[in-house]
Amino acid sequence: MQQKQPIAYFSRSLGDRNLAKSAYEREIMALVLAVQHWRPYLLGSRFIVYTDQKSLKFLLQQRGAQRIEEAKQDSHLQQLTQQTLLNPSKFPGYSIQHDILYYYNRLVIPKHSKFIPLLLQEFHTTPSGGHSGFYLTYRRLAVNLYWPGMTTAVKKFVRECDVCQRCKASSAVPGGLLQPLNIPDAIWEDLAMNFIVGLPPSKGFNVILVVVDHLSKYAHFLLLKHPYTARYVADLFIKEIIRLHGIPKSIVSDQDPLFLSKFWQEIFRSMGTQLNMSSAYHPEFDGQSEVINCCLEAYLRCFAVDQARNWATWIPWAEYWYNSTFHGSTGTTPFEAVYGRRAPSVLQFVPGELRVEKVAQKLRDRDEALKQLKLHLANAQGSMKYHADKKRREVTFEVGEWVYVKLKPHHQLSVRQTIHQKLAANFYGPFQILAKVGPVAYKLQLPPISKIHPVFHVALLKRAVKEPTESVLPLDLETGTDAVLAPASILATRSMHEGPDSVDQWLVQWEGQSTKDATWEDALWVQGQFPDARLEDRFVHSNHIQEDLAFPCMQAQNRC
């Protein structure tokens, strides 16, 4: 119609098949046939359809027609459709089939369609999507669909996926450039300490305490028997280290519960010694003692491989071997750096002509040796930093940012683990940064129930892409606030054979835990860790436990 006057008519007879359809379907077919007949005049312009069938008014409001309405309201898509019809060669890849725009046979949808978020979730977060990376998610969508800015939208959605950020391993090189410790001014001023555990019993010992001087690299290997207390280790340190070398200015160690105990910190605070703890899950902080641990373990394997329970015999020789061995970082042996002379040879001594030097000259030679030692250390540190930084990247965060943290949950005997480590998430969080601690460590706002140190190296942190909804910690790091739980009762006992030896174990129910969370512990370990607990009063008798159970300590007293 034009100016309310008809200008053309169109009619077509309906076959028997179409006559059998409902009135609603016949009205729709009449509308479709009319639009197809006058299609050349209607393309690129809006038009109104007058009909006496009111149900057709709601055609575009039906579910199946919403995408058509979205496409009609998208001005960019309508313009692209019209230009494609007028000049197809100008837009390669685009085509119109049955009045629907396609791009290389992929359906084109508006870039602001409300179906896009649903499509992204369906093709990425569902089991069939598998939380794939950008490329695989994009390829699945690109089989049948296309919209302007599709690549950017898929990348943004995948990067912001909270599950992917927590569960996928990071392929980036470790963050944080190497930060060497300050070179000490004198020997035995700055020390490092670490334990070697998991050794078989040998002459009553099963642990080695490694103490090393940062400047000279001189080390002592002290034997311990597990369980041990902070008081015992402190007494041993005073007897074997302070007695020989004096009180150190600082000690570097990991976050072993013994080093975190109030007794240990208080006794060294009274001596004026500064205790420097490594950040959580970052053993590289104390790389010196970690390297010595590897060297000592390799030495013991070589000489005690056939007699594993005789390794304690080789510890004095291992200490002599290490301290008399040339170190590339210092340019000399630890023994010569400390005493100013070569270590006495184990070969037969051949006396020769001796020359006595003046004391002043000897002291000058000593000072010159220390200067050379520090120079060699500085050169070695520079070389190590240069090569290490090639495989690292500089990472910085701002206070207030949110980050994910890579954790390695403790393998504890006293707390039940509820996460299978093979299927545990790679990152947890996100958590907010509270402060920057040094050049490559940050303090995070962990939940109040967490029991891990809140300071982490940047290599364990990953920036959160979007604002968090909630923070997640592994369950075994959320169980209680104390590093060690107290025993509530002993439910059962048993004897376990370790080679020729027999080890007594107790089934311990911990305070605040149910009997389902009870764990088997070595009896000697429980007695050593909880000497003040009256465990003889905590044995529980039941139908499946023998009535003649006795406390081992009481048995020993009776025999005495």
C-alpha positions as CSV (number, residue, x, y, z in Angstrom):
1,M,0.0,0.0,0.0
2,Q,1.1,3.5,-0.6
3,Q,-0.8,6.5,0.8
4,K,-3.4,4.0,2.0
5,Q,-4.0,2.9,-1.6
6,P,-3.2,-0.6,-2.8
7,I,-0.6,-0.6,-5.6
8,A,-0.2,-4.3,-6.2
9,Y,-1.9,-7.6,-5.5
10,F,-0.5,-11.1,-4.9
11,S,-2.4,-14.4,-4.6
12,R,-1.5,-18.1,-4.8
13,S,-3.7,-21.2,-4.4
14,L,-3.0,-23.6,-1.6
15,G,-2.6,-27.3,-2.3
16,D,-4.3,-30.1,-0.5
17,R,-1.3,-30.5,1.8
18,N,-1.3,-26.8,2.9
19,L,-5.1,-26.8,3.3
20,A,-4.8,-29.4,6.0
21,K,-2.7,-27.0,8.1
22,S,-4.1,-24.9,10.9
23,A,-5.4,-21.4,10.4
24,Y,-2.4,-20.0,12.3
25,E,0.1,-21.8,10.0
26,R,-1.8,-20.8,6.9
27,E,-1.7,-17.1,8.0
28,I,2.1,-17.4,8.6
29,M,2.6,-19.0,5.2
30,A,0.7,-16.2,3.5
31,L,2.9,-13.7,5.2
32,V,6.1,-15.5,4.2
33,L,5.0,-15.9,0.6
34,A,4.1,-12.2,0.3
35,V,7.5,-11.1,1.7
36,Q,9.3,-13.4,-0.7
37,H,7.3,-12.1,-3.6
38,W,8.1,-8.5,-2.9
39,R,11.5,-9.2,-1.5
40,P,13.4,-6.8,-3.9
41,Y,11.3,-3.9,-2.8
42,L,11.5,-4.6,0.9
43,L,15.2,-5.2,1.4
44,G,17.0,-2.5,3.3
45,S,13.8,-0.8,4.6
46,R,11.3,-1.2,7.4
47,F,7.8,-2.2,6.5
48,I,4.5,-2.9,8.3
49,V,2.3,-5.9,7.8
50,Y,-1.5,-5.5,8.3
51,T,-3.4,-8.7,9.1
52,D,-6.6,-9.7,10.7
53,Q,-4.8,-12.6,12.5
54,K,-4.0,-11.1,16.0
55,S,-1.9,-14.1,16.9
56,L,0.8,-13.0,14.4
57,K,1.4,-9.9,16.5
58,F,3.2,-12.1,19.0
59,L,5.3,-13.9,16.4
60,L,8.5,-12.0,17.2
61,Q,7.9,-12.4,21.0
62,Q,8.1,-16.1,20.8
63,R,11.3,-17.9,22.0
64,G,12.4,-19.0,18.6
65,A,12.2,-15.6,17.1
66,Q,14.2,-13.7,19.8
67,R,17.5,-14.2,17.9
68,I,15.8,-12.7,14.8
69,E,14.7,-9.7,16.8
70,E,18.2,-9.2,18.2
71,A,19.7,-9.3,14.7
72,K,17.1,-6.8,13.5
73,Q,17.9,-4.4,16.3
74,D,21.7,-4.6,15.8
75,S,22.5,-1.7,13.5
76,H,26.0,-2.9,12.6
77,L,24.6,-6.3,11.6
78,Q,21.8,-4.8,9.5
79,Q,24.2,-2.5,7.7
80,L,26.5,-5.4,7.0
81,T,23.6,-7.4,5.7
82,Q,22.5,-4.6,3.3
83,Q,26.1,-4.0,2.0
84,T,26.7,-7.7,1.5
85,L,23.5,-7.8,-0.7
86,L,24.6,-4.8,-2.7
87,N,28.3,-5.6,-3.1
88,P,29.2,-9.2,-2.0
89,S,32.8,-9.0,-3.2
90,K,33.5,-6.2,-0.8
91,F,32.9,-8.5,2.2
92,P,34.6,-11.8,1.4
93,G,33.3,-14.7,3.5
94,Y,29.9,-13.2,4.2
95,S,26.8,-14.6,2.5
96,I,23.1,-14.5,3.0
97,Q,21.1,-17.7,3.0
98,H,17.3,-17.7,3.5
99,D,17.7,-14.1,4.8
100,I,20.2,-15.1,7.4
101,L,23.7,-13.7,7.5
102,Y,26.6,-16.3,7.5
103,Y,30.4,-15.9,7.7
104,Y,32.1,-18.8,6.0
105,N,29.0,-20.9,6.7
106,R,29.0,-19.9,10.4
107,L,25.9,-18.2,11.8
108,V,26.5,-14.5,12.6
109,I,24.9,-13.3,15.8
110,P,25.0,-9.7,17.3
111,K,28.1,-8.9,19.4
112,H,25.8,-7.8,22.3
113,S,23.5,-10.8,22.2
114,K,22.4,-12.1,25.5
115,F,23.1,-15.6,24.2
116,I,26.9,-15.0,24.1
117,P,27.5,-15.5,27.9
118,L,25.4,-18.7,27.8
119,L,27.3,-20.0,24.8
120,L,30.7,-19.3,26.4
121,Q,29.6,-21.1,29.6
122,E,28.3,-24.1,27.5
123,F,31.4,-24.4,25.4
124,H,33.9,-23.8,28.3
125,T,32.6,-24.6,31.8
126,T,30.5,-27.7,31.2
127,P,31.9,-31.3,31.2
128,S,31.8,-31.3,27.4
129,G,33.8,-28.0,27.4
130,G,36.3,-29.3,29.9
131,H,37.6,-25.8,30.9
132,S,39.8,-25.9,27.8
133,G,42.1,-23.0,27.0
134,F,41.4,-20.2,24.7
135,Y,42.2,-21.9,21.4
136,L,40.2,-25.1,22.0
137,T,37.2,-23.2,23.3
138,Y,37.4,-20.8,20.3
139,R,37.6,-23.7,17.9
140,R,34.5,-25.4,19.3
141,L,32.5,-22.2,19.0
142,A,33.9,-21.3,15.6
143,V,32.5,-24.4,14.0
144,N,29.0,-23.0,13.7
145,L,29.0,-19.5,15.2
146,Y,30.6,-16.1,14.7
147,W,30.1,-12.6,16.1
148,P,32.3,-9.4,15.8
149,G,34.9,-9.4,18.6
150,M,34.5,-13.1,19.1
151,T,38.3,-13.7,19.7
152,T,38.5,-11.0,22.3
153,A,35.4,-12.2,24.1
154,V,36.6,-15.8,24.3
155,K,40.0,-14.8,25.6
156,K,38.5,-12.6,28.3
157,F,36.1,-15.3,29.4
158,V,38.8,-18.0,29.6
159,R,41.3,-15.7,31.4
160,E,38.7,-14.7,34.0
161,C,37.5,-18.2,34.7
162,D,38.0,-18.8,38.5
163,V,38.2,-22.5,38.2
164,C,40.9,-22.3,35.5
165,Q,42.9,-19.8,37.6
166,R,42.9,-22.1,40.6
167,C,43.3,-25.6,39.0
168,K,45.5,-25.1,35.9
169,A,49.3,-25.2,36.2
170,S,51.2,-22.0,35.2
171,S,53.5,-22.3,32.3
172,A,55.2,-19.0,33.0
173,V,58.8,-18.9,34.2
174,P,59.2,-18.4,38.0
175,G,58.5,-14.9,39.1
176,G,61.0,-12.8,41.1
177,L,64.6,-12.1,40.2
178,L,67.3,-13.7,42.3
179,Q,67.9,-11.8,45.6
180,P,71.3,-13.0,47.0
181,L,71.8,-12.6,50.8
182,N,74.2,-10.0,52.0
183,I,77.8,-11.1,52.2
184,P,78.8,-11.3,55.9
185,D,81.8,-9.2,57.2
186,A,83.2,-12.0,59.4
187,I,83.1,-15.8,59.6
188,W,80.5,-17.5,61.8
189,E,78.4,-14.3,62.0
190,D,75.6,-15.4,59.7
191,L,74.6,-19.1,59.8
192,A,72.1,-21.3,58.1
193,M,70.4,-24.3,59.6
194,N,68.3,-27.2,58.3
195,F,67.3,-30.8,59.1
196,I,67.8,-34.0,57.1
197,V,65.0,-36.3,58.2
198,G,63.7,-39.7,57.0
199,L,66.9,-41.5,57.6
200,P,66.9,-45.1,59.0
201,P,68.0,-45.5,62.6
202,S,71.8,-45.7,63.0
203,K,73.4,-45.9,66.4
204,G,70.3,-44.4,67.9
205,F,70.2,-41.5,65.5
206,N,67.8,-40.8,62.6
207,V,68.1,-37.0,62.0
208,I,71.0,-34.7,61.0
209,L,71.1,-31.0,61.9
210,V,73.2,-29.1,59.3
211,V,74.7,-25.8,60.4
212,V,76.7,-23.8,57.8
213,D,78.6,-20.5,57.9
214,H,77.5,-18.2,55.0
215,L,80.9,-16.6,54.5
216,S,83.4,-19.5,54.8
217,K,80.9,-22.3,53.9
218,Y,82.2,-24.3,56.9
219,A,79.6,-26.8,58.1
220,H,78.9,-29.0,61.1
221,F,76.8,-32.1,60.9
222,L,75.1,-32.8,64.3
223,L,73.3,-36.1,65.0
224,L,69.8,-36.1,66.6
225,K,67.3,-38.7,67.6
226,H,63.6,-38.2,66.8
227,P,61.6,-37.0,68.7
228,Y,63.6,-34.0,69.8
229,T,62.5,-30.7,71.5
230,A,63.5,-27.1,71.0
231,R,65.3,-27.2,74.3
232,Y,67.4,-30.2,73.3
233,V,68.4,-28.7,69.9
234,A,69.2,-25.4,71.5
235,D,71.5,-27.1,74.1
236,L,73.2,-29.0,71.3
237,F,73.7,-25.8,69.3
238,I,75.3,-24.1,72.3
239,K,77.5,-27.0,73.0
240,E,78.7,-27.7,69.4
241,I,78.5,-24.3,67.6
242,I,78.5,-21.4,70.1
243,R,81.2,-23.1,72.2
244,L,83.5,-23.2,69.1
245,H,82.5,-20.1,67.1
246,G,80.7,-17.7,69.4
247,I,77.2,-16.3,69.2
248,P,76.0,-15.6,65.6
249,K,74.4,-12.3,64.6
250,S,71.8,-14.0,62.4
251,I,70.5,-17.5,61.6
252,V,68.6,-18.4,58.4
253,S,66.2,-21.3,58.6
254,D,63.0,-22.7,57.2
255,Q,59.7,-22.6,59.0
256,D,60.1,-25.9,60.9
257,P,57.8,-25.9,63.9
258,L,60.9,-26.1,66.2
259,F,62.3,-22.9,64.8
260,L,58.9,-21.2,65.2
261,S,58.5,-22.3,68.8
262,K,58.5,-19.6,71.5
263,F,61.4,-21.2,73.4
264,W,63.7,-21.2,70.3
265,Q,62.9,-17.6,69.5
266,E,63.1,-16.3,73.0
267,I,66.5,-17.9,73.7
268,F,68.1,-16.4,70.6
269,R,66.4,-13.1,71.2
270,S,68.1,-13.0,74.6
271,M,71.5,-13.6,72.9
272,G,70.9,-10.8,70.3
273,T,70.7,-13.2,67.4
274,Q,68.3,-12.3,64.6
275,L,66.2,-15.2,63.2
276,N,65.4,-15.0,59.5
277,M,62.7,-17.4,58.4
278,S,62.1,-18.3,54.8
279,S,58.8,-17.5,53.1
280,A,56.2,-20.2,52.9
281,Y,57.0,-23.0,50.4
282,H,60.1,-21.3,49.1
283,P,63.2,-23.4,50.0
284,E,65.4,-21.4,47.6
285,F,65.6,-18.7,50.4
286,D,68.0,-21.0,52.3
287,G,69.7,-22.4,49.2
288,Q,73.0,-22.8,51.0
289,S,71.9,-25.5,53.5
290,E,69.7,-27.1,50.9
291,V,72.7,-27.6,48.6
292,I,74.7,-29.1,51.5
293,N,71.9,-31.4,52.3
294,C,72.0,-32.8,48.8
295,C,75.8,-33.2,48.9
296,L,75.7,-34.9,52.3
297,E,72.9,-37.3,51.2
298,A,74.8,-38.2,48.1
299,Y,78.0,-38.9,50.2
300,L,76.1,-41.2,52.5
301,R,74.5,-43.0,49.6
302,C,77.9,-43.7,48.1
303,F,79.4,-45.1,51.4
304,A,76.4,-46.6,53.2
305,V,74.3,-47.9,50.3
306,D,74.9,-51.5,51.3
307,Q,74.7,-50.8,55.1
308,A,72.0,-48.2,55.4
309,R,71.8,-48.5,59.2
310,N,75.5,-47.8,59.5
311,W,75.4,-44.3,58.0
312,A,76.1,-42.5,61.3
313,T,79.7,-44.0,61.2
314,W,80.4,-41.9,58.1
315,I,79.3,-38.5,59.5
316,P,82.7,-37.4,60.9
317,W,84.4,-38.3,57.6
318,A,81.6,-36.6,55.7
319,E,82.2,-33.4,57.7
320,Y,86.0,-33.6,57.1
321,W,85.4,-34.3,53.4
322,Y,83.1,-31.3,52.9
323,N,85.1,-28.8,54.9
324,S,88.4,-29.7,53.1
325,T,86.9,-29.6,49.6
326,F,87.5,-26.7,47.3
327,H,84.5,-24.4,46.7
328,G,84.2,-22.6,43.4
329,S,82.2,-19.8,45.0
330,T,84.8,-18.9,47.6
331,G,87.9,-19.9,45.7
332,T,89.2,-22.0,48.6
333,T,88.2,-24.7,51.1
334,P,86.0,-23.9,54.1
335,F,88.8,-25.2,56.4
336,E,91.4,-22.8,54.9
337,A,88.9,-19.9,55.0
338,V,88.3,-20.4,58.8
339,Y,91.8,-21.3,60.0
340,G,94.0,-19.7,57.4
341,R,95.8,-22.9,56.5
342,R,95.2,-26.1,54.7
343,A,93.4,-28.9,56.4
344,P,95.8,-31.5,57.8
345,S,96.2,-34.4,55.5
346,V,95.1,-37.8,56.5
347,L,98.3,-39.1,54.9
348,Q,101.4,-39.8,57.1
349,F,103.0,-36.5,58.1
350,V,106.5,-35.9,56.7
351,P,108.3,-33.3,58.8
352,G,110.1,-30.6,56.9
353,E,111.8,-27.3,57.4
354,L,109.4,-24.8,59.2
355,R,109.6,-21.0,58.9
356,V,108.2,-18.8,61.7
357,E,106.6,-15.6,60.4
358,K,105.9,-12.5,62.4
359,V,102.5,-12.2,64.0
360,A,101.7,-8.9,62.3
361,Q,102.5,-10.3,58.9
362,K,100.3,-13.3,59.6
363,L,97.4,-11.1,60.6
364,R,97.8,-9.0,57.4
365,D,97.8,-12.2,55.4
366,R,94.7,-13.3,57.2
367,D,92.9,-10.0,56.4
368,E,94.0,-10.2,52.8
369,A,92.6,-13.8,52.6
370,L,89.3,-12.6,53.9
371,K,89.1,-9.8,51.4
372,Q,89.8,-12.3,48.6
373,L,87.2,-14.6,50.1
374,K,84.5,-11.9,50.0
375,L,85.6,-10.9,46.4
376,H,85.2,-14.5,45.2
377,L,81.8,-14.7,46.9
378,A,80.6,-11.5,45.3
379,N,81.8,-12.7,41.8
380,A,80.1,-16.1,42.4
381,Q,76.8,-14.5,43.5
382,G,76.9,-12.2,40.5
383,S,77.4,-15.1,38.2
384,M,74.6,-17.2,39.8
385,K,72.2,-14.2,39.7
386,Y,73.0,-13.6,36.0
387,H,72.3,-17.2,35.0
388,A,69.3,-17.6,37.3
389,D,67.6,-14.4,36.1
390,K,67.7,-15.8,32.5
391,K,65.0,-18.3,33.6
392,R,63.1,-15.9,35.8
393,R,60.9,-12.8,35.2
394,E,60.4,-9.8,37.3
395,V,57.0,-9.7,39.0
396,T,55.6,-7.0,41.2
397,F,52.2,-6.5,42.8
398,E,50.5,-3.6,44.5
399,V,49.2,-3.7,48.1
400,G,45.4,-4.3,47.8
401,E,45.6,-6.5,44.7
402,W,44.2,-10.0,44.7
403,V,46.4,-13.0,43.9
404,Y,46.2,-16.8,43.8
405,V,48.8,-18.7,45.8
406,K,50.5,-22.0,45.0
407,L,50.5,-24.3,48.0
408,K,52.1,-27.6,48.9
409,P,49.9,-28.9,51.7
410,H,51.8,-30.5,54.6
411,H,52.1,-34.3,54.7
412,Q,51.2,-34.5,58.3
413,L,50.5,-37.5,60.4
414,S,48.6,-35.7,63.1
415,V,46.0,-34.1,60.8
416,R,43.9,-36.1,58.4
417,Q,44.3,-35.1,54.8
418,T,41.0,-34.8,52.9
419,I,42.4,-33.8,49.5
420,H,44.0,-36.2,47.2
421,Q,47.2,-34.4,46.2
422,K,47.2,-35.7,42.6
423,L,43.8,-34.0,42.0
424,A,44.3,-31.0,44.3
425,A,44.1,-27.5,42.8
426,N,47.4,-25.9,41.7
427,F,46.4,-22.5,43.1
428,Y,44.2,-21.4,46.0
429,G,42.5,-18.1,46.8
430,P,42.3,-15.4,45.7
431,F,43.7,-13.5,48.7
432,Q,44.4,-9.8,49.1
433,I,47.9,-8.5,49.5
434,L,48.4,-6.7,52.8
435,A,52.1,-5.7,52.5
436,K,55.3,-6.1,50.6
437,V,58.0,-7.9,52.6
438,G,61.3,-7.3,50.9
439,P,61.8,-7.1,47.1
440,V,60.3,-10.5,46.2
441,A,57.9,-11.5,49.0
442,Y,54.3,-10.4,50.0
443,K,52.1,-10.8,53.0
444,L,48.6,-12.1,52.2
445,Q,45.4,-11.8,54.1
446,L,44.7,-15.5,54.8
447,P,41.5,-16.7,56.5
448,P,41.7,-16.6,60.4
449,I,41.6,-20.4,60.6
450,S,44.6,-21.0,58.4
451,K,47.8,-22.2,60.1
452,I,50.4,-21.4,57.5
453,H,52.8,-18.4,57.4
454,P,51.2,-15.6,55.4
455,V,54.4,-14.4,53.6
456,F,55.0,-15.9,50.1
457,H,57.6,-15.5,47.4
458,V,56.3,-14.0,44.2
459,A,57.1,-17.3,42.4
460,L,54.1,-18.8,44.2
461,L,51.7,-16.0,43.4
462,K,49.5,-15.4,40.4
463,R,47.5,-12.3,39.8
464,A,43.7,-12.7,39.9
465,V,42.1,-11.5,36.7
466,K,38.8,-10.3,38.3
467,E,37.4,-9.5,41.7
468,P,37.0,-12.7,43.8
469,T,33.8,-14.2,45.0
470,E,35.3,-16.3,47.8
471,S,38.8,-17.5,48.9
472,V,39.6,-21.2,49.1
473,L,42.2,-23.0,51.2
474,P,42.9,-26.7,51.1
475,L,41.0,-28.5,53.9
476,D,44.1,-29.9,55.5
477,L,45.5,-26.4,56.0
478,E,42.2,-25.2,57.6
479,T,42.0,-27.9,60.3
480,G,42.6,-26.0,63.5
481,T,45.0,-23.2,64.3
482,D,47.8,-25.0,66.0
483,A,50.6,-26.8,64.2
484,V,50.3,-29.8,66.5
485,L,47.1,-31.1,68.0
486,A,47.0,-32.5,71.6
487,P,46.1,-36.1,72.2
488,A,42.7,-36.7,73.9
489,S,42.8,-40.5,74.2
490,I,44.6,-43.6,73.1
491,L,42.1,-45.9,71.3
492,A,44.3,-48.9,70.5
493,T,47.9,-50.1,70.2
494,R,49.9,-52.2,67.7
495,S,53.4,-53.2,66.8
496,M,54.9,-52.5,63.4
497,H,58.0,-54.2,62.1
498,E,60.6,-52.1,60.3
499,G,63.2,-54.6,59.2
500,P,64.6,-56.3,62.3
501,D,63.1,-53.6,64.6
502,S,59.7,-53.5,66.1
503,V,58.0,-50.1,66.6
504,D,55.0,-49.6,69.0
505,Q,52.2,-47.4,67.6
506,W,49.1,-45.9,69.2
507,L,45.8,-45.0,67.6
508,V,45.5,-41.4,68.9
509,Q,42.2,-39.5,69.1
510,W,43.1,-35.8,69.0
511,E,41.4,-33.0,71.0
512,G,38.4,-31.6,69.1
513,Q,38.4,-34.4,66.6
514,S,36.1,-37.4,66.3
515,T,37.2,-41.0,66.5
516,K,36.9,-41.2,62.7
517,D,39.8,-38.8,62.5
518,A,42.1,-40.8,64.8
519,T,45.6,-41.6,63.4
520,W,48.3,-44.1,64.1
521,E,51.4,-42.5,65.6
522,D,54.7,-43.8,66.9
523,A,54.5,-44.2,70.7
524,L,57.9,-42.7,71.3
525,W,56.9,-39.7,69.1
526,V,53.8,-39.0,71.1
527,Q,55.6,-39.3,74.4
528,G,58.4,-36.9,73.2
529,Q,56.0,-34.3,71.7
530,F,53.6,-34.3,74.7
531,P,55.8,-35.0,77.8
532,D,53.4,-33.2,80.1
533,A,50.3,-35.1,79.1
534,R,49.2,-38.0,81.4
535,L,48.8,-40.4,78.6
536,E,48.6,-43.4,81.0
537,D,45.1,-42.1,82.0
538,R,44.0,-41.8,78.4
539,F,43.8,-45.4,77.2
540,V,40.3,-46.3,76.2
541,H,39.1,-50.0,76.6
542,S,36.5,-51.4,74.3
543,N,35.4,-54.8,73.0
544,H,37.9,-54.8,70.2
545,I,40.8,-53.7,72.4
546,Q,42.7,-56.0,74.8
547,E,42.1,-55.4,78.5
548,D,45.7,-55.9,79.4
549,L,47.0,-52.8,77.6
550,A,49.6,-51.0,79.6
551,F,51.4,-47.7,79.2
552,P,55.0,-48.4,78.0
553,C,56.5,-45.9,80.3
554,M,54.8,-47.5,83.3
555,Q,56.1,-50.9,82.2
556,A,59.7,-49.5,82.1
557,Q,59.2,-48.0,85.6
558,N,58.0,-51.3,86.9
559,R,61.0,-53.1,85.5
560,C,63.2,-50.6,87.2
